[in-house]
Amino acid sequence: MSNVKRVAVTGAAGQIGYSLLPMIASGGIFGPNQKVALQLLEVTPVLGALEGVKMELEDCAFPLLTEVTCSDDPKAAFKDTDACLLVGSKPRGPGMERKDLLQDNGKIFIGQGQAIAEAAGPDVRVIVVGNPCNTNCLIAMHNASGVPQDRFTAMTRLDQSRAKAQLANKSGKHWSAVKNVTIWGNHSNTQYPDWHHATIDGVPAAQAVNDDAWLAGDFIATVQERGKAIINARGKSSAMSAAQAACDHAKSLFTVTKKDDWASLCVISDGSYGTPEGIISSFPCTTDGSGNWQIVQGLEMNDFSKQKAEITWQELVSEREMVQGLLAN
Ligand code: NAX
């Protein structure tokens, strides 16, 4: 038994990777007493830059970091891993249709799903960040023969954190006071950030905010369009916040997450809340600390919520149709 947790990060020389790797190396996922090894994957032309990242990681002298390996071979990168963070993907080019983006990325996630099945550790957990992350996750899951489907998750944690920040700012409270925000559906601008079960300092969010029109209008739109606002302001897409969210998502899987502040995780739908079965959709989840999650049941969804959720679920169904040929089983 190894006392080192092995974490693969794909797209490791990219922007998110640059923020994410030091977080993992300093205990961001497995805590301050757990040693970690980083197994980094990049495409071949970027291996030189990845070596530079490795040199920097060594120069940080992180007490918990035991080893850094670099590769352009998914099987080598995923070997014996406890967690695989699939961050790398192909960006949308000018004039590219969503369907083409889904297809191009799909090919990457077929190979990575197969490599996870072949090489990863027996308890591996997979977190897909690279966009379109829900459907990329679906493709990887379908191509990882023999790996239980509940090992695959995709990330709406950044959206959840963005929603918490908006509610905190509006109510004049700290974001840590905001609990039980749910993101439903797709990590795209159809997502539905749902405040109906959220509390701020223990008070229902709607009461703390006291502005229903804002909640049903600007709040949702701001969270849905936050990525674009960051690109407009920074000239680059979110990286630091995305890295923090990826770490938080993984940490939620490996520590206990209770119903008093659930985590929004994109997981395979079992039909809960009327979500179409089999898509990778965002749900409120609790976790047992060993990488296992459960969808929180019994939340009331009013007509407004049902209508908003339906839009984003249908987008995921249409994405699944576009990649049907890439789903192996
Ligand atoms: P970058 O373009 O800076 O980095 C991506 C890296 O992935 C590049 O270094 C590239 O060489 C590598 N890559 C491409 N194909 C690969 C493959 N087959 N195997 C291994 N590596 C590969 O993008 P960055 O800003 O780091 O964003 C990475 C991904 O995260 C993008 O798809 C982005 O859209 C997505 N995001 C997802 C978010 C989420 O909440 N789920 C939020 C942030 C971010 O937008």
Residues whose N, C-alpha, C, O or C-beta is under 5 A from the ligand:
A	BS01	NAX	T10 G11 A13 G14 Q15 I16 G17 L41 E42 V43 V46 V87 G88 S89 K90 I108 V128 V129 G130 N131 C133 M155 L158 H187 S237 S238 A242
